[in-house]
Amino acid sequence: MRIALLEDEHEQAQHIQAILAEKGHDCDSFATGQSFLGAVLHRSYDLIILDWQIPDMTGIDVLKNVRSQLNWSIPAVFLTQRDSEVDIVCALDAGADDYLSKPARAAELIARIHALARRSNPDSDKEVLVYGPFEVNTRQRVILLHGELLTLTDKDFDLTLFLFQNQGRLLTREMLLERVWGLARDINTRTVDTHMSRLRRRLGVNPENGFRIKTIYQRGYRLEAIRANETTETNEDRAANA
């Protein structure tokens, strides 16, 4: 997993990173709330770990920012010296999924992280994933729409699967370049936009099929499920699918 860590004490951050690295996880560490938010809101992480007391804001404020701006329930763990019942309740009410007290105990931290990962992605071990009329076979790497095989390239498949697995989440171009293309996030390219435009047509992503790919101005894209009573295309939908 790719994990973002908010920890202002350098030795603590190195200790946690070493624990995670031993189990094969990549962990980026940040010492301030602003630097952490700048990364999490524009890059692609599978889980975040938060300290409570940091120089520029509280971990609670950071988590609230993440929840409000991403509109996506990325798993979040608090790892902090504050361990009163009031503090734990406050963190959970703010949107934390788990709460651990310092010092970090390696086996417990890893077990909690793996448990959260399983809960946040219960379909990770399934061969066939169903999203409305779309059927995605992860082993054969094919996608069916209403039982009909779609003609897609390997990269189209990877992008489609990533969109479905992250539906409702704002995906920046940097995130998509990293996770689908494996490119450095500072590369300036229209690759994402070109593929997304083509994918809209090839997939038949429209309200009639229960989904739309929404363009978020100057930020990226979000795959949205459409409720049964939302069958009228917006001007944006018509333009995107033209």
C-alpha positions in Angstrom: 0.0 0.0 0.0 0.9 3.6 -0.4 0.6 5.4 2.9 0.9 9.1 3.9 2.2 9.8 7.4 1.7 13.0 9.3 4.4 13.1 12.0 6.5 16.1 13.0 9.0 14.2 15.1 11.8 13.0 12.7 12.8 10.0 14.7 9.2 8.9 15.2 8.6 9.2 11.5 11.6 7.2 10.6 10.6 4.5 13.0 7.1 4.2 11.6 8.4 4.2 8.0 10.8 1.4 8.9 7.9 -0.7 10.3 5.9 -0.2 7.2 8.7 -0.7 4.8 9.6 -4.1 6.3 6.1 -5.3 5.3 6.4 -3.9 1.8 4.5 -0.7 2.2 5.6 2.7 0.7 5.3 5.5 3.2 5.7 9.3 2.5 6.2 11.3 5.7 5.2 15.0 6.3 5.9 17.2 9.2 3.2 19.8 8.8 -0.5 19.7 8.1 -0.2 21.9 5.0 2.4 19.8 3.3 0.4 16.6 4.2 -2.8 18.0 2.7 -1.0 19.3 -0.4 0.2 15.7 -1.0 -2.9 13.7 -0.1 -5.3 15.9 -2.1 -3.2 15.6 -5.3 -1.5 12.2 -5.1 -2.8 8.7 -4.7 -2.6 7.1 -1.3 -4.4 4.0 0.1 -4.3 5.0 3.7 -3.3 7.9 6.0 -1.7 7.9 9.5 -2.1 11.1 11.5 -0.5 12.5 14.6 -2.7 14.8 16.7 -0.3 17.6 17.8 1.6 19.1 14.9 3.1 22.6 14.4 0.5 24.4 12.1 -2.8 22.7 12.9 -4.3 19.7 14.7 -4.6 16.3 13.2 -8.3 16.6 13.7 -8.4 19.7 11.4 -6.3 17.8 8.8 -8.7 14.9 8.8 -11.7 17.1 8.5 -10.0 18.8 5.5 -9.3 15.5 3.8 -12.9 14.2 4.4 -14.5 17.4 3.1 -12.3 18.0 0.1 -11.8 14.5 -1.2 -15.4 13.4 -0.6 -13.9 9.9 -0.3 -13.4 7.7 2.7 -9.7 7.0 2.6 -8.9 4.8 5.6 -7.4 7.0 8.4 -5.6 6.0 11.6 -4.6 8.2 14.4 -1.3 7.4 16.1 -0.8 9.8 19.0 0.2 10.2 22.6 -3.3 11.5 23.4 -5.2 8.5 24.6 -8.1 9.7 26.8 -11.6 8.5 26.0 -12.6 12.1 25.1 -9.7 12.3 22.5 -10.5 8.9 21.0 -14.2 9.8 20.6 -13.3 13.2 19.1 -11.1 11.6 16.5 -13.6 8.9 15.6 -16.4 11.5 15.3 -14.1 13.5 12.9 -13.9 10.6 10.6 -11.0 8.4 11.9 -11.3 4.7 11.3 -8.9 3.6 14.0 -6.9 5.0 16.9 -3.6 3.9 18.3 -1.5 5.2 21.2 2.2 5.9 20.9 4.8 4.4 20.9 3.9 2.5 17.8 4.0 -1.3 18.3 5.0 -2.8 15.0 2.8 -5.9 15.0 -0.3 -4.1 16.2 0.2 -1.2 13.7 0.6 -3.6 10.8 -2.4 -5.7 11.9 -4.7 -2.6 12.2 -3.6 -1.3 8.8 -4.2 -4.6 7.1 -7.6 -4.9 8.7 -8.6 -1.4 7.5 -7.3 -2.3 4.0 -9.5 -5.4 3.9 -12.6 -3.4 5.0 -12.0 -0.6 2.6 -11.6 -2.9 -0.4 -13.6 -6.0 0.2 -13.6 -6.9 -3.5 -9.8 -7.0 -3.8 -9.7 -10.8 -4.1 -12.7 -11.2 -6.4 -12.1 -12.3 -10.0 -15.3 -10.8 -11.3 -16.5 -7.4 -10.2 -20.0 -6.1 -11.0 -20.8 -2.4 -11.3 -24.4 -2.0 -12.5 -24.5 -3.3 -16.1 -20.7 -3.5 -16.2 -18.9 -6.8 -15.5 -15.2 -6.6 -15.0 -13.1 -9.8 -15.1 -9.8 -9.0 -13.4 -8.1 -12.3 -14.4 -9.1 -12.3 -18.1 -8.8 -8.5 -18.2 -12.1 -8.0 -20.1 -15.2 -5.8 -19.5 -18.7 -6.6 -20.5 -21.6 -4.1 -20.8 -25.0 -5.7 -20.7 -23.2 -9.0 -21.5 -21.5 -7.6 -24.6 -17.7 -7.6 -24.7 -16.2 -4.1 -25.0 -13.1 -3.5 -27.2 -10.5 -1.9 -24.9 -6.7 -1.6 -24.8 -4.8 -2.8 -21.8 -4.4 0.7 -20.6 -8.2 1.3 -21.1 -8.8 -1.7 -18.9 -6.4 -0.5 -16.2 -8.0 3.0 -16.2 -11.5 1.6 -16.1 -10.8 -0.7 -13.2 -9.2 2.1 -11.2 -12.2 4.4 -11.9 -14.7 1.8 -10.7 -12.6 0.9 -7.6 -12.5 4.6 -6.7 -16.0 5.7 -7.7 -17.1 8.9 -6.0 -13.5 9.9 -5.4 -11.8 12.9 -7.0 -8.9 11.5 -9.0 -6.4 14.2 -10.1 -4.4 13.8 -13.2 -1.3 13.3 -11.1 -3.0 10.4 -9.3 -3.9 8.7 -12.5 -0.5 9.2 -14.0 1.0 7.5 -11.0 -1.3 4.6 -10.5 -2.4 3.8 -14.0 0.6 4.8 -16.1 3.4 4.6 -13.5 4.7 8.0 -14.5 6.3 10.7 -12.3 3.6 13.0 -11.0 5.4 16.1 -12.2 5.1 15.2 -15.8 2.9 17.6 -17.8 1.0 15.5 -20.3 -2.4 15.4 -22.0 -2.3 11.6 -21.9 -4.9 11.3 -19.2 -7.4 13.7 -20.9 -7.0 11.9 -24.2 -7.6 8.5 -22.7 -10.6 9.7 -20.6 -12.3 11.2 -23.6 -11.9 8.0 -25.5 -12.9 5.9 -22.6 -16.2 7.7 -22.2 -17.2 6.7 -25.8 -15.8 3.1 -25.7 -17.3 2.3 -22.3 -20.7 3.8 -22.8 -20.4 5.7 -19.5 -23.7 7.7 -19.4 -26.7 8.1 -17.2 -28.6 5.3 -19.0 -25.9 2.9 -17.9 -25.8 4.2 -14.4 -22.5 6.1 -14.3 -20.9 9.3 -15.6 -17.3 10.5 -15.6 -17.4 14.0 -14.3 -14.7 16.5 -15.2 -13.6 18.5 -12.2 -12.3 21.8 -13.5 -8.5 22.1 -13.3 -8.3 19.1 -11.0 -9.2 15.8 -12.6 -12.1 13.4 -12.8 -14.6 11.6 -10.7 -16.7 8.5 -11.6 -20.2 9.0 -10.2 -23.0 6.5 -9.9 -26.3 7.9 -11.2 -29.5 7.1 -9.3 -32.4 5.6 -11.1 -34.3 8.9 -11.3 -31.3 10.8 -12.7 -31.6 9.7 -16.3 -31.3 13.0 -18.0 -27.9 13.9 -19.4 -26.5 17.3 -18.4 -24.9 19.6 -20.9 -21.5 18.5 -19.6 -22.4 14.8 -20.1 -23.5 15.5 -23.7 -20.3 17.5 -24.4 -18.0 14.9 -22.9 -19.6 12.0 -24.7 -19.8 13.8 -28.1 
